[in-house]
Each structure stands twice: as C-alpha cells, then as structure tokens.
C-alpha cells in the first residue's frame, strides 16, 4: 500500500509545542493509531514502525514525548546515559497532555473523520500506551514490555487506576526480560481481572526486552514475526 509521511507541529495544552511523525495510506484510513516511542526517541525504528502501520491502512502518528527537553531527540540503543535527562523529566501530566494533543490532531486536524483511535507503544512507550487508554476514549491499546505500569524505580505505577481504562488492552512481554519481573506482569493481570477489564496477555518465553526492535541487540526475529499478526488482529478487531 502506498503511504505518505510528514512531520507535523502540534500545540500542547501546557503551552509547549511538539513535533509528531505522521504516516498515512494514500486512500482513506481504516482507523487511527498513536504510536508511542521507546526511550530512544522517534528514531528511524519508530518511524519505520509508524510507516508499517500506515501500510496496513492506519493513520499513524508518533509524538515526540521528549519535546520539553529537546526537539528531535534521538539516542543510540547503547547510550542510555544520554537518554536519562529526557527520561527523568517526563511526568504523567506532561505525557497525558502530549497524548491528548496527538489524539486531538487525529480527530480535528488530520482531515480524516469518524476514525476509531487506538494506541500502541514499546518500552517506555508501552507504559505511555497504557496511560493513553486511561486518559482518552480509545478503542483499544497495545503495550509492548511497558515498564512502569506496575511499580518501578523510574515512574509512579499506573496500577490503582485500571478502573479508568477505556478500551481493551493487549500486553506483550519478553519472558527473558530481567527488568520487568514476572511478579510485575502478574500484578498487572491481577489488577485487570479485579477491575473486570478486558485484556490479552502474551509472553514470548524465549524473547528479551525490546525483542520487536530490529535495531537492538535483543531483537528476536521469530518473536517479532509472531507478535506482528497478533497485534494487527487485536487492533482490527477493536477498531473496525
């Protein structure tokens, strides 16, 4: 499917402005998808993922969640030291404002009307996708190895707010991920069950954190190939 790409500039409610990378099919989109970055920025990999979803018919937008500390921030996958100042400056309030700005652009500024809107995110963005589903009337959301949904050293936990979820959640984990222990993923499942929220939980026992990203050392081609159609099926089911 032919697609078009562009950078757009969005006004955020706190008075800041934010770039976002947009990819869309040449024809009418089937639904819209807010793509949440990893901790390394809206880099070539995230732009490629955004384009992959556009080729599947989605109007996809990837907001730069680090815009308050630097426009166009991209860090190497082995350079977490450069990530930390941007990472540590994030707040729930700021991320919710950014996500809402992307959502509002889809609804009011994209030229498309009547689209169901979903979110997906990877790593740091996996938590942001969960947060998006709390903050906005999304059709559904997908979180790939989202650290910080359960308590973590970096972010306040989102557990405790699960009753606020709007759409079904798909949670994807790597079984070899040492940063998100099994007790964390079980705590998330237990909270969703207790809140009677619909969800799908998938763990690839043989994959590590970041397994979907082909630019990372942890990339697992088999797990990525299996996860992709499952993700598309979940999104299509809830946005069609």
C-alpha positions in Angstrom: 0.0 0.0 0.0 1.3 3.4 -0.9 1.8 5.8 2.0 2.6 9.5 2.7 4.7 10.7 5.5 5.3 14.1 7.1 6.2 15.9 10.3 3.5 18.0 11.9 3.7 20.5 14.7 1.2 20.2 17.5 0.2 22.7 20.2 0.1 21.1 23.7 -2.3 22.3 26.4 0.6 23.3 28.7 1.8 25.9 26.1 4.6 23.8 24.6 4.7 22.7 21.0 5.6 19.2 19.9 6.6 17.5 16.6 5.0 14.3 15.6 5.8 11.9 12.7 2.8 11.0 10.6 2.4 8.2 8.1 -0.9 7.5 6.3 -2.2 5.5 3.4 -2.9 7.3 0.2 -6.6 6.5 0.4 -8.9 6.7 3.4 -7.5 5.3 6.6 -9.4 2.4 8.3 -8.6 3.7 11.8 -6.0 5.8 13.6 -3.1 4.8 15.8 -1.0 6.8 18.2 2.5 5.2 18.2 4.4 5.8 21.4 8.2 5.9 21.2 10.8 3.8 23.0 13.1 5.7 25.4 15.4 6.4 22.4 13.2 8.9 20.6 11.1 9.0 17.5 14.1 7.4 15.8 14.4 5.5 12.4 12.9 2.4 14.0 9.9 4.1 15.4 9.3 6.0 12.2 9.6 2.6 10.3 7.0 1.0 12.6 4.7 4.0 12.1 5.1 3.5 8.4 4.4 -0.2 8.7 1.1 0.5 10.3 0.3 3.0 7.6 0.8 0.3 5.0 -1.8 -1.7 6.9 -4.3 1.1 6.5 -3.8 3.1 9.7 -3.4 6.9 10.0 -0.4 6.6 12.4 1.1 9.4 14.4 4.2 9.2 16.7 4.5 12.2 19.0 7.9 13.3 20.3 7.4 12.8 24.1 10.8 14.3 24.9 10.0 17.7 23.3 10.2 19.6 26.5 13.9 18.8 26.9 14.9 18.8 23.2 13.2 18.7 19.8 14.3 15.8 17.6 16.0 13.8 20.4 17.3 10.5 19.2 19.8 8.4 21.3 21.7 5.3 20.4 20.4 2.0 21.8 23.7 1.6 23.8 23.7 5.2 25.1 21.2 5.2 27.9 23.2 7.9 29.7 22.1 10.4 27.0 18.5 9.2 27.4 18.3 9.7 31.2 17.9 13.6 31.3 15.0 13.4 28.9 13.6 10.2 30.5 13.7 11.6 34.1 12.0 14.9 33.0 8.8 13.0 32.0 5.7 13.3 34.1 2.3 11.7 33.8 0.7 15.1 33.4 3.0 16.1 30.5 2.6 12.7 28.8 -1.2 12.9 29.1 -1.1 16.4 27.5 1.1 15.2 24.7 -1.0 12.1 24.0 -4.2 14.3 24.0 -2.5 16.7 21.5 -1.9 13.8 19.2 -5.4 12.5 19.6 -6.9 15.9 19.0 -4.9 16.3 15.8 -6.2 12.9 14.6 -9.8 13.9 15.4 -9.7 17.6 14.4 -6.6 18.3 12.3 -5.9 15.3 10.1 -8.6 15.7 7.5 -10.0 12.3 8.4 -13.3 11.9 10.1 -15.0 9.2 12.1 -11.9 7.1 12.7 -11.6 4.8 15.7 -8.4 5.7 17.6 -6.1 3.2 19.3 -2.6 3.4 20.8 0.5 1.2 20.7 3.8 1.7 22.4 7.1 0.0 23.0 9.3 0.0 26.1 8.7 3.5 27.7 6.0 3.8 25.1 4.3 0.7 26.4 3.6 2.5 29.6 2.5 5.6 27.6 0.0 3.4 25.6 -1.5 2.2 28.9 -1.6 5.8 30.1 -3.3 6.8 26.9 -6.0 4.3 27.4 -6.6 5.7 30.9 -6.8 9.3 29.7 -8.6 9.0 26.4 -11.7 7.2 24.9 -9.5 4.8 22.9 -10.9 1.8 21.1 -8.0 -0.3 22.5 -4.3 -0.1 23.3 -1.3 -2.3 22.9 1.7 -2.2 25.3 4.9 -4.0 24.4 7.1 -4.6 27.5 5.8 -1.4 29.2 7.9 -0.9 32.4 6.3 1.3 35.0 2.7 0.1 34.7 3.5 -1.8 37.8 5.7 -0.1 40.4 9.2 0.7 39.1 12.2 2.8 40.0 11.6 5.3 37.2 7.8 6.1 37.2 4.9 6.1 39.6 2.9 3.0 39.0 -0.3 3.2 36.9 -1.8 0.3 38.9 -4.6 1.7 41.0 -6.1 3.5 38.0 -7.0 0.4 36.0 -10.8 1.1 36.5 -10.2 4.2 34.3 -9.3 2.1 31.2 -11.5 2.8 28.2 -10.7 0.1 25.7 -9.3 -3.5 25.9 -5.6 -3.8 26.5 -3.1 -6.1 24.8 0.0 -6.7 26.9 3.1 -8.2 25.3 6.2 -9.3 27.3 9.5 -11.0 26.8 9.9 -13.9 29.2 13.7 -13.2 29.4 13.2 -9.6 30.4 15.2 -9.0 33.6 13.8 -5.5 34.0 10.2 -6.5 34.2 9.9 -9.4 36.6 7.1 -12.0 36.5 5.6 -10.6 39.7 5.1 -7.3 37.9 3.3 -8.8 34.9 1.2 -10.9 37.3 0.3 -7.9 39.3 -1.0 -6.1 36.2 -3.1 -9.1 35.2 -4.5 -9.4 38.7 -5.4 -5.8 38.7 -7.2 -6.0 35.4 -9.0 -9.1 36.4 -10.2 -7.5 39.6 -11.3 -4.4 37.7 -13.1 -6.6 35.2 -11.3 -5.0 32.3 -10.9 -6.9 29.0 -7.3 -7.7 28.1 -5.0 -10.1 26.3 -1.7 -11.1 27.9 1.1 -12.6 25.7 4.5 -13.6 26.9 7.2 -14.8 24.5 9.1 -17.1 26.8 12.3 -17.1 24.7 12.4 -13.3 24.0 14.0 -10.4 25.9 13.0 -6.8 26.5 13.0 -4.9 23.2 12.6 -8.0 21.1 10.4 -6.3 18.4 13.1 -3.7 17.5 15.4 -4.9 14.7 17.9 -2.2 15.6 18.5 -3.6 19.1 20.8 -6.4 20.2 17.8 -8.0 21.9 15.9 -8.3 18.6 14.3 -11.7 18.2 13.1 -12.2 14.6 10.9 -15.2 15.5 9.1 -13.4 18.3 8.7 -10.2 16.3 7.2 -12.2 13.4 4.8 -13.9 15.7 3.8 -10.7 17.5 3.0 -8.7 14.4 -0.1 -10.6 13.1 -1.4 -10.9 16.7 -1.1 -7.2 17.1 -2.8 -6.5 13.8 -5.6 -8.9 14.6 -6.2 -7.2 18.0 -6.2 -3.7 16.5 -8.5 -4.7 13.7 -10.9 -6.5 16.0 -11.4 -3.4 18.1 -11.2 -0.6 15.6 -13.1 -2.0 12.6 
